[in-house]
């Protein structure tokens, strides 16, 4: 996703020269200070992708973020970001991909305003989000959502209500136990549902809402003892592939000839 150029930004080296070709794909590594054009020697309006890694950004404001008019992807990894409320609101008109991993002191409200950005892919890893609230995701253009090791225990029934174009949902390494039927009911265009190590103890066709576009379910390392899909054709008429990975000893019932069961250890 990002260029091979690595930018070591430091306030004591203000004359750092960055080749023109590197400015479109900007990587900020091990830096402490404000996100500032002069310091990083880059014209933000020309940046296509930005990665912030192992850094302490002391000022991450709406005004600065709005300078990234061409930015298509943003990744924040293992960093502390001191941002103002609603920092994403009406910023970055071309931003389609956002990845957040180990954003220190991240709170769900840090995504306030993200619904005004035309995101298509959102990935949140290793954050502490026990509850997915009803107003957390507002991106009507979002097609892929990956929530990995985020300590999710509860999903509000309306958490995904605005994700009308979502095609792929991954819930991995969380603490759900119960299948979030109500929350998934609005995902009419979902084609792939992947569940990995969430502690789910049961799953059958009654747990599924109507998902008319669902073609594939991937279930990996859950605590299921059986999978009863009797009558699943009524809930997911397009379902074909059911992947069971690492679910040792699980019994599968109720599938028809049109379903392909992939048992992978």
C-alpha positions in Angstrom: 0.0 0.0 0.0 2.8 2.4 0.9 6.1 3.3 -1.0 9.4 1.9 0.1 10.6 5.4 1.2 10.8 5.7 5.0 10.6 9.1 6.5 12.3 9.6 9.9 10.8 12.9 11.1 12.4 14.8 14.0 12.0 18.3 15.1 15.8 18.8 15.5 16.3 18.0 11.8 14.0 20.6 10.1 16.0 20.5 6.9 15.2 16.9 6.1 14.9 16.5 2.4 12.3 14.2 0.9 12.3 13.3 -2.8 9.2 14.4 -4.7 8.3 10.8 -5.5 8.0 10.0 -1.7 5.7 12.8 -0.9 2.7 11.1 -2.4 3.1 8.1 0.0 4.0 9.5 3.3 5.2 7.3 6.2 5.9 8.9 9.6 7.9 6.7 11.9 9.1 7.2 15.5 8.2 10.9 15.6 7.0 13.1 18.4 5.4 16.4 17.6 2.6 18.0 15.6 1.5 16.9 12.2 3.0 19.8 10.3 3.9 20.3 6.6 7.0 22.3 7.4 8.4 19.7 9.7 7.8 16.7 7.5 8.7 18.6 4.4 5.7 17.4 2.5 2.8 19.2 0.8 -0.2 17.4 2.4 -2.5 18.3 -0.5 -0.5 16.0 -2.8 -0.3 13.0 -0.4 -2.1 9.8 -1.6 -1.5 7.7 1.4 -0.3 8.3 5.0 1.0 5.9 7.6 1.7 7.0 11.2 3.7 4.3 13.1 5.3 4.3 16.6 4.7 8.0 16.9 3.3 10.6 19.3 1.3 13.1 17.3 0.7 16.1 19.7 -1.7 17.9 17.3 -4.0 16.2 14.9 -6.6 18.8 14.0 -9.5 19.2 11.6 -7.7 22.0 9.8 -4.6 19.9 9.2 -6.5 16.8 8.1 -8.5 18.8 5.6 -5.3 19.6 3.7 -5.1 15.9 2.6 -7.5 16.4 -0.3 -6.1 13.6 -2.4 -5.4 11.0 0.4 -7.0 7.7 -0.3 -5.6 5.6 2.6 -4.7 6.3 6.2 -3.1 3.9 8.7 -2.4 4.7 12.3 -0.3 2.0 14.0 1.1 1.8 17.6 0.8 5.6 18.1 -0.6 8.2 20.4 -2.8 10.7 18.5 -3.9 13.8 20.4 -6.8 14.8 18.2 -9.7 17.2 18.6 -13.3 16.0 18.6 -14.8 15.2 15.2 -11.4 15.4 13.6 -12.6 13.3 10.6 -15.7 15.4 9.9 -15.8 16.6 6.3 -12.1 15.8 5.8 -10.4 13.9 3.1 -12.9 13.7 0.2 -11.1 10.8 -1.4 -10.3 8.7 1.7 -11.5 5.2 1.1 -9.3 3.1 3.4 -8.7 3.6 7.2 -6.7 1.2 9.4 -6.3 1.7 13.1 -4.1 -0.6 15.2 -3.0 0.1 18.8 -4.0 3.8 18.8 -3.2 4.7 22.4 -6.2 5.9 24.4 -8.4 5.4 21.4 -12.1 5.9 22.1 -15.1 5.1 19.8 -15.9 8.8 19.8 -12.6 9.4 18.0 -14.4 8.1 14.9 -17.1 10.9 15.2 -17.6 12.4 11.8 -16.2 9.5 10.0 -19.5 9.0 8.3 -18.8 12.1 6.2 -15.8 10.3 4.6 -16.4 8.0 1.6 -14.7 5.0 3.3 -15.0 1.6 1.6 -12.6 -0.3 3.9 -12.3 0.1 7.7 -10.1 -2.1 9.8 -9.8 -1.7 13.6 -7.3 -3.9 15.4 -6.2 -4.3 19.0 -8.4 -1.6 20.5 -10.6 -1.8 23.6 -14.2 -1.4 22.4 -16.5 -3.5 24.7 -19.7 -2.1 23.1 -20.3 -1.2 19.5 -22.8 1.6 19.9 -25.7 2.4 17.5 -23.9 5.5 16.1 -20.3 4.2 15.7 -20.5 3.3 12.0 -22.2 5.7 9.7 -20.5 5.1 6.4 -23.1 4.2 3.8 -20.4 3.4 1.2 -18.5 1.0 3.4 -17.9 -2.4 1.7 -15.4 -4.1 4.1 -15.4 -3.9 7.9 -12.8 -5.8 10.0 -12.9 -5.8 13.8 -10.0 -7.8 15.2 -9.1 -8.3 18.9 -11.2 -5.3 20.0 -12.6 -6.9 23.1 -16.1 -6.6 21.7 -18.7 -8.1 24.1 -21.9 -6.4 22.9 -23.1 -5.2 19.6 -26.0 -2.7 19.7 -28.9 -3.9 17.4 -28.5 -0.8 15.3 -24.7 -0.7 15.2 -24.6 -1.6 11.5 -27.8 0.1 10.4 -26.1 2.5 8.0 -23.8 -0.1 6.4 -26.2 -0.7 3.5 -23.5 -1.6 1.0 -21.3 -3.7 3.3 -20.2 -6.9 1.6 -17.6 -8.4 3.9 -17.7 -8.5 7.7 -14.9 -10.0 9.9 -15.3 -10.3 13.6 -12.2 -11.9 15.1 -10.7 -12.4 18.5 -13.6 -10.8 20.4 -15.8 -11.9 23.3 -19.3 -12.2 21.8 -20.5 -15.7 22.9 -23.9 -14.9 21.4 -24.4 -14.4 17.6 -25.4 -10.8 16.9 -28.6 -11.5 15.0 -30.3 -8.1 15.3 -27.2 -6.2 14.4 -26.7 -8.1 11.2 -30.3 -7.7 10.0 -29.7 -4.5 8.1 -26.8 -6.0 6.1 -28.8 -6.9 3.0 -25.8 -6.8 0.7 -23.4 -8.9 2.9 -21.9 -11.7 0.8 -19.2 -13.0 3.3 -19.4 -13.3 7.0 -16.3 -14.4 8.9 -16.2 -15.3 12.5 -12.9 -16.2 14.2 -12.3 -17.0 17.9 -15.0 -14.9 19.4 -16.1 -17.5 21.9 -19.4 -18.3 20.1 -21.0 -21.3 21.9 -23.9 -21.9 19.5 -25.1 -21.1 16.0 -28.0 -22.4 14.0 -30.4 -21.1 11.3 -32.6 -19.4 13.9 -29.7 -17.2 14.9 -29.4 -15.8 11.4 -31.4 -12.8 10.2 -32.5 -12.6 6.6 -29.3 -12.1 4.6 -30.4 -12.5 1.0 -26.9 -11.8 -0.5 -24.9 -14.1 1.8 -22.8 -16.6 -0.2 -20.1 -17.6 2.3 -19.8 -18.2 6.0 -16.4 -18.8 7.5 -16.3 -20.1 11.1 -12.8 -20.5 12.6 -11.9 -21.7 16.1 -15.2 -21.0 17.8 -16.6 -23.1 20.7 -19.4 -24.6 18.7 -20.5 -28.2 19.5 -23.0 -28.3 16.6 -24.1 -26.3 13.7 -27.8 -26.8 12.8 -28.7 -25.1 9.6 -32.1 -26.6 9.1 -34.2 -24.2 7.0 -31.3 -21.9 6.3 -32.4 -21.5 2.7 -35.2 -19.2 3.9 -32.8 -16.9 5.7 -29.8 -17.0 3.3 -31.0 -18.3 -0.1 -27.7 -17.5 -1.8 -25.6 -19.3 0.7 -23.3 -22.0 -0.9 -20.0 -22.2 1.0 -19.7 -23.0 4.7 -16.1 -23.1 6.0 -15.4 -24.8 9.3 -11.8 -24.2 10.3 -10.4 -25.5 13.5 -13.8 -26.5 14.9 -12.8 -30.0 15.9 -15.7 -32.4 16.5 -18.5 -30.0 15.5 -21.6 -31.8 14.1 -23.3 -30.2 11.1 -27.0 -30.6 10.5 -29.6 -29.4 8.1 -27.6 -28.4 5.1 -28.8 -29.3 1.6 -27.1 -30.6 -1.6 -26.4 -27.0 -2.7 -24.3 -26.3 0.3 -20.6 -27.1 0.2 -19.1 -27.8 3.7 -15.3 -27.1 3.9 -14.0 -28.8 7.0 -10.4 -27.6 7.5 -8.3 -28.4 10.5 
